[in-house]
Every structure is written in structure tokens, then in C-alpha cells.
Amino acid sequence: MAEADIGKRFQDSLKGIFHWGSRYHAEKIGVLAGFVILSLATGIWAFSGDDDTNELGADLYLRDAVVGVDLVVENTGRGDWRDVRIALDRQYLFTTERIEGGDYVSLSADDLVYAYYIPRPWRREGWERLGSDIKPGVHPDASYVPSFVQVRAREGRLDTDVDFE
């Protein structure tokens, strides 16, 4: 009998909320529907953010070279990467059209170009003295080791802080 009473009370409370004879019926339904929609939207938004996964299946490591070190970016997946841009510390850039699946690219200091380097005509270099930071050269030093690597391709991306110690 107690179970029937609980069911009856639950039905009565639902009838009280959705009772058609109530003056504020539309407001009750609107507030409840708005609350449910906002709660669902918030839950979906909270759990759909960017995750720091490796979409490309890239593997990064350093390799000793004759002079300095080389950064090796390996495509460990089966598919090719197209229109690849590799940026190191948001300063130096390497671009290539394709890295095939299972292949790698080895980047030395000569392969990297300072992304913000703009060649100036003769006797027009005075603008560079206005900044307080020392501008790097066109290529980094041979012993350059990045701390942040961005890999962009049509198939995905990778942004990662690296610690090669």
C-alpha cells in the first residue's frame, strides 16, 4: 500500500506542476523547459572542448647531427599529411606539401626560417632598431632546441610543449 501511496503522491505533484487550470501554467512550462535546455547545452559545451590529443599521430624527438641537433617529426599514422606547416616556438617555420604515412622529416637549423623575417631594401633597416627585443636571424643556431612545437596539416593538428632533456 505504501508503494501505491508514493506513486499517487508523485502523480499528484506532477499534476500540480502541469495543471492546466493554473493561471501561470505557461510560465511554469517555459521556466522548466528553459532550465532543461540550458542545463543540456551547458553539459554539452563543457564536455565538448578541445582535447590535447595528437590528432595526426605525430611523434617528435631529437637526433644528434654532425653540427647541433635535428628535430625529427614522424608521421606514425597510415595516411599522408598534406600542406604541412611546422612552427617552432611560434617563430621558426618549416613547410612542405606532403609527409607520407610512416615517413618522417628531419629539421635542421638550415631548414627553418624565421617566420616574421621581411627582407628590406638597401638602407631601409632602421625600423628594426625601434623594438626592444633582439631580432633573431633568418635561421636559428645549429644548437637550437624548441620548447613548443605546432604541426598543422589538412588532416589535423598538434600543439605541444616539448621537453627534450
VENNOR-V755873 format. One record per pair of residues at least 12 apart in sequence whose C-alpha atoms are under 10 Angstrom apart, sorted by the first residue. I is the first residue (numbers start at 1). GAP is how many residues later the second one is. Records with the same first field share a line. If there is no record, write none. Layout:
I=GAP + GAP
This chain:
17=12 + 15
52=105 + 106 + 107 + 108
53=104 + 105 + 106 + 107
54=97 + 102 + 103 + 104 + 105 + 106
55=22 + 100 + 101 + 102 + 103 + 104
56=18 + 19 + 20 + 21 + 23 + 24 + 25 + 95 + 96 + 97 + 98 + 99 + 100 + 101 + 102
57=17 + 18 + 19 + 20 + 21 + 22 + 44 + 99 + 100 + 101
58=14 + 15 + 16 + 17 + 18 + 19 + 44 + 46 + 93 + 99 + 100
59=13 + 14 + 15 + 16 + 17 + 18 + 45
60=12 + 13 + 14 + 15 + 44 + 46 + 89 + 100 + 102 + 104
61=12 + 13 + 45 + 101 + 102 + 103
62=44 + 45 + 83 + 102 + 103
63=43 + 44 + 45
64=79
65=43 + 77 + 78
66=76
67=41 + 42 + 75 + 76
68=40 + 41 + 73 + 74 + 75 + 76 + 77
69=37 + 38 + 39 + 40 + 72 + 73 + 74 + 75 + 76
70=35 + 36 + 37 + 38 + 39 + 41 + 72 + 73 + 74 + 75
71=17 + 34 + 35 + 36 + 37 + 38 + 73 + 74 + 75
72=32 + 33 + 34 + 35 + 36
73=13 + 26 + 30 + 31 + 32 + 33 + 34 + 76 + 78
74=25 + 26 + 27 + 28 + 29 + 30 + 31 + 32
75=24 + 25 + 26 + 27 + 28 + 29 + 30
76=24 + 25 + 26 + 27 + 28
77=23 + 24 + 25 + 26
78=22 + 23 + 24 + 25
79=20 + 21 + 22 + 23 + 76
80=18 + 19 + 20 + 21 + 22 + 23 + 73 + 74 + 75
81=15 + 16 + 17 + 18 + 19 + 20 + 71 + 72 + 73 + 74 + 75
82=14 + 15 + 16 + 17 + 18 + 70 + 71 + 72 + 73 + 74
83=12 + 13 + 14 + 15 + 16 + 69 + 70 + 71 + 72
84=12 + 13 + 14 + 15 + 67 + 68 + 69 + 70 + 71 + 72 + 73
85=12 + 13 + 65 + 66 + 67 + 68 + 69 + 72
86=21 + 26 + 63 + 64 + 65 + 66 + 67 + 71 + 72 + 73
87=25 + 26 + 27 + 28 + 59 + 61 + 62 + 63 + 64 + 65 + 72
88=24 + 25 + 26 + 27 + 57 + 58 + 59 + 60 + 61 + 62 + 63
89=56 + 57 + 58 + 59 + 60 + 61 + 72
90=24 + 25 + 26 + 56 + 57 + 58 + 59 + 60
91=21 + 22 + 23 + 24 + 25 + 26 + 45 + 49 + 55 + 57
92=17 + 19 + 20 + 21 + 22 + 23 + 24 + 25 + 44 + 46 + 47 + 48 + 54 + 57
93=18 + 19 + 20 + 21 + 22 + 23 + 46 + 57
94=13 + 17 + 18 + 19 + 20 + 21 + 57
95=16 + 17 + 18 + 56 + 57 + 58
96=57
97=56
98=55
99=54
108=31 + 32 + 33 + 34 + 35 + 36
109=29 + 30 + 31 + 32 + 33 + 34 + 35 + 36
110=28 + 29 + 30 + 31 + 32
111=28 + 29
112=26 + 27 + 28
113=24 + 25 + 26 + 27
114=21 + 22 + 23 + 24 + 25 + 26
115=23 + 24
116=19 + 20 + 22
117=18 + 19 + 20 + 21 + 22
118=20
119=19
145=17 + 18 + 19
146=15 + 16 + 17 + 18
147=13 + 14 + 15 + 16 + 17
148=12 + 13 + 14 + 15
149=12 + 13
